[in-house]
Amino acid sequence: MILAYAVTFLAAFLLTVALVPLARAGARRAGLVDVPGGRKAHAAPTPLGGGLAIAAAILLTLGGVVAAAWADQRGLVRLPLPAGVRVLLPGVLVQAPRLLIVLGGGVAILGLGLLDDLRDLGPRGKLIGQLIVAGALVAFGDIRLSLFTEGEGALGYAVSVAATLLWIAAVTNAFNLLDHLDGVCAGVAAVSGLAFLAVALQTGQLFIAGLLVVLVASCAGFLIYNFHPASIFLGDAGSQLIGYLLGVTTVLFTFYRAPYPAFSYFVPAIVLAVPFYDMLRVVGIRLAEGRSPFQGDRNHLSHRLLGLGFSVRQSAGVIYLLTALTGLAAVLLYHVAAAPSVLVVALVVVLLVLVGILDSRGRPGPGNGGGGPVPG
């Protein structure tokens, strides 16, 4: 099994590394570039096609896996696979229809973000589009949070659907807003994805593990070009796609299992604590100052770190480290009993308080990188 995931990771990583230069060149020819000015600190027009390369790598990798499994199971080819890998092939075909729905939604989100990169849909237009895509997942794939409301009839179903729409939109926008400094969005997605991958493997959720392997590999491959100084940005298309895939993956997850403490319910919020902290804080600052929550500024955590004297690379590294700490705490919940799990959650809260103190001491620093609906 590990061999299968390793080969899949390598395929997605190498595809992304090969496709990013093509996307970069195509974006330049199409005029899909982020022009310096205003709150943006990069010195030259920079292509925004990173999301296209990531999407293509994900689609080609997962499509190749499904096609290979189908051909092998139909007897068209005989893949030279170990017995431990071959037993996974029927499960790949069983999950293929759900995978198609998830990827179809991803293509729709990618198109929505691309349209915003070209014409600026505005935050409300993007939010409506995100909710429509999330609603389609519920309608056509019954992909939704259960919230233990299955026995509550129509009301329970409505609560489940509403929670699903809000969650997917929240995660999508949290990562969209992270795309304001070189390497932050893709790096945080890779680190978060690794934490979720560890949970998926421990709890035997192999389909979800496969999705996460491909997403993490694609983000890692993209970082080669996006780490400071970035030669290409994700654009709204890429940052929304990454957030969407993480949001949907967490909806598909079953985080609580009987042997584990009840605090495992909070695993997705703990893993994504840093993106959520950043989103809620900048929105809170804008509202407190009487401004629109959608008005961009330089109050993000990464900007505050720049104001404290950190370099762009150091700021990104600090945010990776904070995300890794919350991710490790989430994974640790599956290795401790009920009482110690309270301490793990408490440690995450203390970490966020310390981040808030550090954040409040920094002045808004210069921006660098692509944009989301709020940070610009």
N, C-alpha and C positions, 0 to 999 in steps of 0.2 A: 504493500500500500504506500509506504513512504517513497519507494522508488517511483511509483506512478505520479505522486505529487511532485517529486523532484524534477522529473522529466517535463511535467506540465509547467512548472515554474520556469525552468530554463527556456522552454519554447516561448512562453509569453514575454519573458525578459528580453530575449534576443530579437523577437519580432518588434517589440517597442523600440529597442535601440536602433533597429534598421529602418523603422517607419518614421521616426521623429524627423530626421533630416528631410525626408520627402514631404512631410506635412509642413515643415518650416519653409521649404522652397515654394510649395503650393500656396501657402498663406501669403507670402510676399507677393507672388504674382497676382493673387486675387485681391490684394489690398487689405487683407485681414490682419491689420497690425495695430498695436497699441502705441499711440503717438505721445511723446513726452509733453508735459505741461500740467499746470494746476498742482494737484497734490502728488503727482507722480514724479519719481526721482530718477528713473532710468534715463540715460543720456540720448539714446537713439531709438527710432521706431523698432518695435520688437514684435515678431509674428505671434499670433494668438492660436495657432493650430494644434497645440499640444493635445487637446482633448480628442481631436480626430485620430491622432496616432494611437492614443490609449484605447479608444473605442475599437479601432480596427484590430489592434493586437488582441483585445479581449474576445471579439467576435470570431476572429480567425482561430484562436486557440481553442475556445470552447466548441466552436463549430467543427473543428478538426477532431476533437475528442469524441463528439457525438457521432460524426460520420464514420470514424474508425470503429467505434463500438457497433454501429449498425451493420457495417460491412462484415465484421467478424462474426456477429451473431447470425447473420443471414447466410454465412458460408461463402461469401464472395472472396474473402481473403482469410488467411490464418495468421493473426498477429503473433509474433514471437514473444509472448508475455509469460512471466512467471505465474504459477497457479494462484498465488495470493493476489495478483493484479487481475487475472482473468475473471475471478469471481465477482469483480466489481462491475463488469460490463453490462449485465442485465439491469442493474440498478441505474446505470447511466441512461439507458433507454426509457426506463420507467419515469425518470425525472425530466426527460427531454421536453415534454409539453410545458411543464412549469418553467423550465429554463427559457423556453421560447418566449413565454409571456414576460418574464423578468427582463430579458434582453430587448424585447420589443418596446417595453417601457423605457429602457435605457436609451434606445435610439430616438424615441420621442423627446426625452429630456435633452439629449444631445442636440437635436434640431432646435428645440426651444432656446437653448443657450447660444447656439450658433446664430440664430436670428437676433438675439439680444446683442451679441458681439457686433453684428452688422448694422443694426438699426436702433438699438437701445429700447427695449420693450418697457422698461421701467419696472420697479419692484412689484407693483400690483399685477401687472401683466404676467410676470414670471410666476408669482405665487398662484395665480389662477391656473396657469398651465401645469404647474407641479401638482396641484390638487386634482386636476382632471386626470393626469397620468396615474396618480395614486388611486383614484376612484376606479380607473380601468383595471388596475391590478386586482382590486376587490371584486369587481363585477365579473371579470373573465377568468380569474385564477383563484378566487376565494383566498387571496393572500391578505391576511389581516391578523391583528393582535387578538388573542382570545380573551385575555383579562378575566378569565373565569366567569364570563357572563353568558355562557352557552345555555344555561337553564332559565334565563330571564326573558325569553321570547323576543318580541320585536324591539323592546327597549334595550335589552342586552346586546342585540345585534347592532342597533344604531350606535350605542356607546362604543362597541368594538370598531365599527367602521370609522367613526369620528376620530377615535384615538389613533387609528392607523394612518389616516390622512394627515393629521397634525404631526405625528411622529416623523413620517417620511419627509414632509415639508420642512420640519425643523432641522433634521439632519442634513438635508440637501442644502438649506440656506446656511447652516453653520459652516459647512465646508466651502460654500460659495464665498462667504465672508472671510475665510482664512486666506484666500488667494490675493494677498496684498503685499507679500514679501517673498523674494526668491526662495523657492523650495519648501515653503511652509505647508501649503495645502497637500501636495503630493507626499511630503515626508510624514506629516501627521497621519495621513490616510494609511501609509505603509505600516507605521508603528501600531496604529489602532487595529489594522487588519491582522497583524501578527498576533496581537492579544486575543482577538476573536478566533483566530485560527487555532490557537492553543486550546481554547475552550471547546471548539468544535471537535477537535481530535480527542480530547479527554472524554467528551460526552457521546462520542460515536456518531456525530452528525456529518457524515461523509460528503453528502451533496453540498452542504454549506461550506465545508472545508475546501472543496474543489473550487468553488466560486472565489473564496478568499485567497487561495493560492494564486489564481490568475490576476486578481485585482492588485495584490501586493507586488507581484512580479512586474506588472505593467507600470505601477507607480515608481518602483525602484529603477526600472529602465529609463523612465522619463526624467528622473532626478539627475541623471548624468548630464542632461542638457539644461535643466532648470535650476540647479543649485548655483548660487551666486558666483560669478555674474551669469545670469540666465541668458541663453540665446533664443529661448522660446518660452512663451507663457501658456498656461492651461486655457485661459480665456474662460468666459462664463460657461461655454459648452463643456469644458473639461472639469471645472470645479463642481458644477452641478451634477455631472455624470458620476463623479467619484462619491459625492454625498448621497446621491440617489441609491447607488449600489450598496453602500454601507447601511443606509436606512432600510432598504428592502431586505438585506441579509439579516439584520437584527430582528425584523418582523418574522422571517422564516424560522429563526432560532427558537429552540426550547431551552431557556436558560435554567429553569428550575427542574431538578430531578430529585426524587425522594431521598437519595443518600446525602444530598448536599444541603447546607443551611439555607434558610429562607431568604437570606440576604442576597443570594444569587439572582433574585429577581432584579436587583439593581445593577447587575453587571454591565448592560449596555450604557447606562448613564454614567457609571464609573469610568469605563473605558473612554467614553467621549466627553469626560468632564472638562478637559481643556478647551475643545472647540465650543462647547456650550457656555463655559465661563466667558470666553472672549465675546461671543455673540450677545449674551445677556448684558455684559458690562457696557459694551459700546452703545447698545440700544438704551440702557438705563441712563447713561451720561447724556445722550441726546435728548431724551424726554425730560430729564432734570433741568436741562438748559433751555427748555421750551422749543427745541428744534424737532424736525421730523425724524423719526427713527430710521428713515431711509436716506438721510443726508450723510454723505461720506465725510470722514475726517481721519485724523491720525491718532486716535485714542485706543487702537488695538494694542494688545499685550506686546506684540513684536515691535510696534512703534515706541512704546514706553521703554522697552529694553534698549532700543537704539538711543533714546534720550538719556539713558543711564551710562552710555559710553560703549555699549557692546557693538561689535561689527555686525554686518548683515548675516554673515555665516554663524557667528556666535549666537545671535538672537534666534536664528532658526534652530541651532543646536540645543539651546536651552528649552525651547518649546518641544523639540523631539524628546528630550530627557524627561520633561514633566509628563508628557503623554505616555512615555514608557513606564514611569512610576505608577500612574493610575492604571495602566494596563496590567502591570505586574500585580497590583493590589487586587484587581478583578480576578485574575487567574488564581491568586492565592485563596480566594473564597472557596475554591473547589478542593482545597487541601487542609482546611481547618474545620473544627467543630463549630457549633452554633455560637458559643460564648466568645471564642477568639475572633469570629467573623465580625462581631460588634467592634472590636479594636481595629480591624482592617478598614472598616467603613469610617471609623473615627479618624484614622490616619489620613485618609483621603480628604476628609473635611479640613483637617489641620493643614494639609498641603495646599489646599485651595485658599485658605485664609492667609497663609504665608505668601502665596502668589499675589493675592490681593494687596497685601502690605507692600510688596516689592513693586507691584504695578502702580500703586498710588504715589510712590516716591519718584517715579520716572516722569519726565516731561514728554509730551508728544514729539516723537522724532521724525526724521524724513521718511517718506514712503519709498518703496522699491518693489516693483513687480506689477503683475496684472491686476485685474480688478474684479470685484463682486458688486452686488447691488448697493451695499452700504459703504464699504471702504473706498471704492473707486480705484 
